[in-house]
Amino acid sequence: MSALTKKDFVSDQDVRWCPGCGDYAILSQVQKVLPELGIPRERFVFISGIGCSSRFPYYVNTYGFHSIHGRAPAIATGLKATRPDLSVWVVTGDGDALSIGGNHLIHVLRRNLDLNILLFNNKIYGLTKGQYSPTSEVGKVTKSTPFGSLDHPFDPIALALGADASFVARSVDVETRHLQEILRRAHEHKGTSFVEILQNCNVFNDGAFNDVTDKAIKADHTLVLEHGKPLVFGKNRDRGIRLRDFQPEVVQLGNGVTEADLLVHDEHNPALAYLIARLGPPRFPTPIGVFTSVERPCYEEAMAAQIAAARERSAPDLAALFGRGDTWVVP
């Protein structure tokens, strides 16, 4: 069989996102990476909920489910638990995953099935035409908050770390090489990988991430995380993040301050990952890259081992099984 290419993962469906939407860039990078993973096309499954991002399964030429609002992680859990041989990908948005789907998201993360979650974050509800979302900033004026949102927003990375996710990362829709590398890392990870992708909605929330996408300024506002390397950023790589009195601070390199004074990123330290996750505008640059990657047992493997152990025992007496424990007879 000939090697797969990007074209093999392009479906025959017309892509129906708004012209200029960041979802196009994400779709293209996913389609470029999938052929590199060495998996037969029929073993990929994309599962989504509801929202602009959730159209994704139509546009990749693989198996897929366009499921119901917020429930993609639950469906993905059932599929991976019964078909561990499949490469399962969940595509969701900030509204779908963090509002109605919040409970499902935290539980799939803590269970640690070997699947991949891509959360497209545009800080707005796009499909329903511009209401504020769980990641919208305080004071956000939208159709549903004409006087400004009062809700404190979720930080998807901090939430994933709080749920003890074993792999947590962030990338940007237009950072094509970086996004491809993060997708590869997510696939390679054994366990649930959670990837937040900052994505521009050019119709209802244009420029929400301009500080990390504008070529003229993004180097000064983006902190690219690299395992084992100090937290350095800036167009001239002359600024960094230092920990002082247990608080992070931005410092200028030079005048006695060197890279040896800076925090060094360690993907295997979830506590450090949480500290870095709290960095961001306006005081700090936005971190992108892998925040944490740790080893934990996978749920589906533990479940399979439990079932195998049960089968090794003698066949149970169903009457005794049903009558065991707290039972009573109703006259």
C-alpha positions as CSV (number, residue, x, y, z in Angstrom):
1,M,0.0,0.0,0.0
2,S,1.3,3.5,-0.9
3,A,2.2,6.0,1.8
4,L,-0.7,8.2,2.9
5,T,-0.6,12.0,2.2
6,K,-2.5,15.0,3.3
7,K,-4.9,14.5,0.3
8,D,-6.0,11.1,1.8
9,F,-7.4,12.9,4.8
10,V,-9.3,15.6,2.9
11,S,-13.0,14.7,2.7
12,D,-15.4,15.4,-0.2
13,Q,-17.4,17.8,2.0
14,D,-17.4,21.6,1.4
15,V,-15.8,23.3,4.3
16,R,-18.4,25.6,5.8
17,W,-16.6,27.9,8.1
18,C,-16.6,31.7,7.6
19,P,-13.8,32.9,5.2
20,G,-10.7,33.7,7.3
21,C,-11.7,31.6,10.3
22,G,-8.7,30.1,12.2
23,D,-10.3,26.7,12.0
24,Y,-9.1,26.3,8.4
25,A,-5.4,26.6,9.5
26,I,-6.0,24.0,12.3
27,L,-7.7,21.6,9.9
28,S,-4.8,21.9,7.4
29,Q,-2.2,21.1,10.0
30,V,-4.1,18.1,11.4
31,Q,-4.4,16.8,7.8
32,K,-0.7,17.2,7.3
33,V,0.3,15.4,10.6
34,L,-2.1,12.4,10.4
35,P,-0.2,10.7,7.5
36,E,3.0,10.9,9.5
37,L,1.7,8.9,12.4
38,G,1.9,5.5,10.8
39,I,-1.7,4.6,11.5
40,P,-4.1,3.2,8.9
41,R,-6.7,5.8,8.0
42,E,-9.6,3.4,9.0
43,R,-8.3,3.4,12.6
44,F,-8.7,7.2,13.1
45,V,-11.9,8.5,14.7
46,F,-12.7,12.1,15.3
47,I,-15.5,12.9,17.8
48,S,-17.0,16.3,18.3
49,G,-19.8,18.0,20.2
50,I,-21.6,21.2,19.0
51,G,-20.1,24.4,17.7
52,C,-18.1,25.7,14.8
53,S,-15.1,23.5,15.7
54,S,-17.4,20.5,15.9
55,R,-17.9,20.4,12.2
56,F,-14.4,18.9,12.1
57,P,-15.4,15.3,11.6
58,Y,-17.0,16.1,8.3
59,Y,-13.8,17.5,6.9
60,V,-11.3,14.8,7.7
61,N,-11.6,11.6,5.6
62,T,-11.7,9.2,8.6
63,Y,-14.4,7.7,10.8
64,G,-16.2,10.2,13.0
65,F,-19.1,11.2,15.3
66,H,-20.7,14.6,15.3
67,S,-22.3,14.1,18.7
68,I,-24.3,16.2,21.1
69,H,-23.4,19.4,23.0
70,G,-20.6,18.8,25.5
71,R,-20.8,15.1,25.4
72,A,-17.9,14.3,23.0
73,P,-15.6,13.2,25.9
74,A,-18.2,10.7,27.2
75,I,-18.6,9.2,23.7
76,A,-14.9,9.1,23.2
77,T,-14.5,7.3,26.5
78,G,-16.9,4.6,25.5
79,L,-15.2,4.1,22.2
80,K,-11.7,4.0,23.4
81,A,-12.6,1.7,26.3
82,T,-14.1,-0.8,23.9
83,R,-11.8,-0.3,20.9
84,P,-8.4,0.5,22.4
85,D,-6.8,-0.1,19.0
86,L,-8.3,3.1,17.5
87,S,-6.7,6.5,17.5
88,V,-9.4,8.7,19.0
89,W,-9.4,12.5,18.7
90,V,-11.9,14.8,20.4
91,V,-12.4,18.2,18.7
92,T,-14.3,20.8,20.8
93,G,-14.5,24.5,21.5
94,D,-14.4,26.7,24.6
95,G,-18.2,26.8,24.8
96,D,-18.8,23.1,24.1
97,A,-16.1,21.8,26.4
98,L,-16.1,24.3,29.3
99,S,-19.8,25.1,29.6
100,I,-22.3,22.3,29.2
101,G,-19.4,19.8,28.7
102,G,-17.3,20.9,31.7
103,N,-18.1,17.9,33.8
104,H,-17.4,15.4,31.0
105,L,-14.1,17.1,30.3
106,I,-12.7,17.0,33.8
107,H,-13.6,13.3,34.2
108,V,-12.0,12.2,30.9
109,L,-8.8,14.0,31.9
110,R,-8.6,12.4,35.3
111,R,-9.4,8.9,33.9
112,N,-6.5,9.2,31.5
113,L,-7.7,7.2,28.5
114,D,-5.2,7.2,25.6
115,L,-6.9,9.8,23.5
116,N,-6.3,13.3,22.2
117,I,-8.5,16.4,23.0
118,L,-8.1,19.5,20.8
119,L,-9.9,22.5,22.3
120,F,-10.3,25.5,19.9
121,N,-10.5,28.6,22.1
122,N,-11.7,31.8,20.4
123,K,-13.3,33.3,23.6
124,I,-16.7,33.5,22.0
125,Y,-19.7,31.5,20.9
126,G,-19.4,31.6,17.1
127,L,-22.0,29.1,15.8
128,T,-24.8,30.8,17.8
129,K,-23.6,34.3,16.6
130,G,-21.5,36.0,19.2
131,Q,-22.5,35.4,22.8
132,Y,-19.8,35.4,25.5
133,S,-18.3,32.1,26.4
134,P,-16.6,30.6,29.5
135,T,-13.2,32.0,28.4
136,S,-14.4,35.5,27.5
137,E,-12.8,38.2,29.6
138,V,-14.6,40.1,32.4
139,G,-16.3,43.1,30.8
140,K,-16.7,41.5,27.4
141,V,-19.6,43.2,25.5
142,T,-21.6,40.7,23.4
143,K,-25.1,40.2,22.3
144,S,-25.8,38.3,25.6
145,T,-23.8,40.7,27.8
146,P,-24.6,44.2,26.4
147,F,-23.3,45.8,29.6
148,G,-20.2,43.6,29.8
149,S,-19.7,40.1,31.2
150,L,-19.5,39.7,34.9
151,D,-18.2,36.1,34.9
152,H,-14.6,35.4,35.7
153,P,-13.2,33.3,32.8
154,F,-11.9,29.8,32.8
155,D,-8.2,29.2,32.0
156,P,-8.4,25.9,30.0
157,I,-4.8,25.1,30.8
158,A,-5.1,25.6,34.5
159,L,-8.4,23.7,34.5
160,A,-6.8,20.7,32.7
161,L,-3.9,20.7,35.2
162,G,-6.3,20.9,38.1
163,A,-8.0,17.8,36.7
164,D,-4.6,16.1,36.8
165,A,-4.3,15.7,33.0
166,S,-1.1,13.8,32.1
167,F,-0.4,15.9,29.0
168,V,-1.3,19.6,28.7
169,A,-0.2,21.9,25.8
170,R,-1.1,25.1,24.0
171,S,-0.5,26.3,20.5
172,V,-1.8,28.9,18.1
173,D,-3.9,28.4,14.9
174,V,-1.4,30.3,12.6
175,E,1.8,28.9,14.1
176,T,1.8,26.1,11.7
177,R,5.1,24.4,12.5
178,H,4.6,24.7,16.3
179,L,1.0,23.4,16.0
180,Q,2.2,20.4,14.0
181,E,4.9,19.6,16.6
182,I,2.3,19.8,19.4
183,L,-0.1,17.5,17.5
184,R,2.7,15.0,17.1
185,R,3.6,15.2,20.8
186,A,0.0,14.8,21.8
187,H,-0.3,11.6,19.7
188,E,2.9,10.2,21.0
189,H,1.8,10.6,24.6
190,K,0.4,7.6,26.4
191,G,-2.7,8.9,28.1
192,T,-5.1,11.7,27.6
193,S,-3.5,14.7,25.8
194,F,-5.2,18.1,26.1
195,V,-4.2,20.7,23.6
196,E,-5.7,24.2,23.7
197,I,-5.4,26.0,20.4
198,L,-5.8,29.7,20.4
199,Q,-8.1,30.3,17.4
200,N,-9.3,33.6,15.8
201,C,-13.0,34.1,15.1
202,N,-12.7,36.9,12.6
203,V,-16.4,37.6,12.6
204,F,-17.4,37.8,16.2
205,N,-14.1,38.2,18.1
206,D,-11.5,39.3,15.7
207,G,-8.0,39.9,17.1
208,A,-8.6,38.3,20.5
209,F,-5.1,36.8,20.3
210,N,-3.5,39.6,18.3
211,D,-0.6,39.9,20.7
212,V,0.6,36.3,19.8
213,T,-0.3,36.4,16.1
214,D,0.8,39.9,14.9
215,K,4.2,39.4,13.4
216,A,5.4,42.8,14.5
217,I,4.9,42.2,18.2
218,K,4.3,38.5,18.9
219,A,7.9,37.7,19.8
220,D,7.6,40.2,22.7
221,H,4.4,38.7,23.9
222,T,4.9,34.9,23.5
223,L,6.8,32.6,25.8
224,V,7.7,29.4,23.9
225,L,8.2,26.6,26.4
226,E,11.1,24.2,25.9
227,H,11.8,21.3,28.3
228,G,15.0,21.9,30.2
229,K,15.5,25.4,29.0
230,P,15.1,28.8,30.8
231,L,12.0,30.8,30.3
232,V,13.4,33.4,27.8
233,F,11.4,35.5,25.4
234,G,11.4,38.7,23.3
235,K,12.4,39.6,19.8
236,N,16.0,39.8,20.9
237,R,15.6,37.0,23.5
238,D,16.6,39.5,26.1
239,R,13.9,39.0,28.7
240,G,12.9,36.2,30.9
241,I,10.8,34.9,33.8
242,R,12.4,34.8,37.2
243,L,11.0,33.5,40.5
244,R,11.4,36.0,43.4
245,D,9.8,35.7,46.8
246,F,7.8,32.8,45.3
247,Q,6.3,35.2,42.7
248,P,7.2,35.2,39.0
249,E,8.5,38.4,37.5
250,V,9.7,39.6,34.1
251,V,13.3,40.6,34.1
252,Q,15.6,42.2,31.5
253,L,18.8,40.1,30.8
254,G,22.0,42.0,31.4
255,N,23.4,44.2,34.1
256,G,24.1,41.1,36.3
257,V,20.9,39.2,35.3
258,T,21.7,36.0,33.3
259,E,19.8,33.0,32.1
260,A,21.1,31.2,35.1
261,D,18.8,33.3,37.2
262,L,15.6,32.3,35.3
263,L,13.1,29.6,35.8
264,V,13.9,26.5,33.9
265,H,11.0,24.6,32.3
266,D,10.4,21.0,33.4
267,E,7.6,19.2,31.6
268,H,7.6,16.6,34.4
269,N,6.8,19.0,37.2
270,P,3.0,19.7,37.3
271,A,3.4,22.3,40.1
272,L,5.7,24.3,37.9
273,A,3.3,23.8,35.0
274,Y,0.5,25.4,37.0
275,L,2.6,28.4,37.9
276,I,3.5,28.9,34.2
277,A,-0.2,28.4,33.2
278,R,-1.1,31.5,35.3
279,L,1.2,33.7,33.3
280,G,-0.3,35.8,30.6
281,P,-1.4,39.4,29.6
282,P,-1.2,42.1,30.6
283,R,1.9,41.5,32.9
284,F,3.4,38.4,31.3
285,P,3.8,36.9,27.8
286,T,1.4,34.1,26.8
287,P,3.1,30.7,27.2
288,I,2.7,28.2,24.4
289,G,4.1,24.6,24.1
290,V,4.0,21.6,26.4
291,F,3.2,22.6,30.0
292,T,3.3,19.0,31.4
293,S,3.9,15.5,30.2
294,V,3.8,12.8,32.9
295,E,3.3,9.0,32.9
296,R,0.1,7.6,34.5
297,P,-1.7,4.3,33.9
298,C,-4.3,4.4,31.1
299,Y,-7.9,3.7,32.1
300,E,-8.7,1.3,29.2
301,E,-5.6,-0.8,30.0
302,A,-6.5,-1.0,33.7
303,M,-10.1,-1.9,32.7
304,A,-9.0,-4.6,30.3
305,A,-6.8,-6.1,33.0
306,Q,-9.6,-6.1,35.5
307,I,-12.0,-7.9,33.0
308,A,-9.3,-10.5,32.2
309,A,-8.8,-11.2,35.9
310,A,-12.5,-11.6,36.4
311,R,-12.7,-14.1,33.5
312,E,-10.0,-16.2,35.0
313,R,-12.2,-17.0,38.0
314,S,-14.9,-19.7,37.8
315,A,-18.2,-18.7,36.3
316,P,-20.3,-17.0,38.9
317,D,-23.6,-18.3,40.2
318,L,-26.0,-15.6,38.9
319,A,-28.6,-16.3,41.6
320,A,-26.0,-16.0,44.3
321,L,-24.6,-12.8,42.6
322,F,-28.0,-11.2,42.4
323,G,-28.9,-12.2,46.0
324,R,-25.7,-10.9,47.5
325,G,-25.6,-7.9,49.7
326,D,-28.5,-5.8,50.8
327,T,-31.6,-7.6,49.5
328,W,-35.1,-8.1,50.9
329,V,-38.3,-9.8,50.0
330,V,-41.5,-7.7,49.4
331,P,-44.5,-9.7,50.6
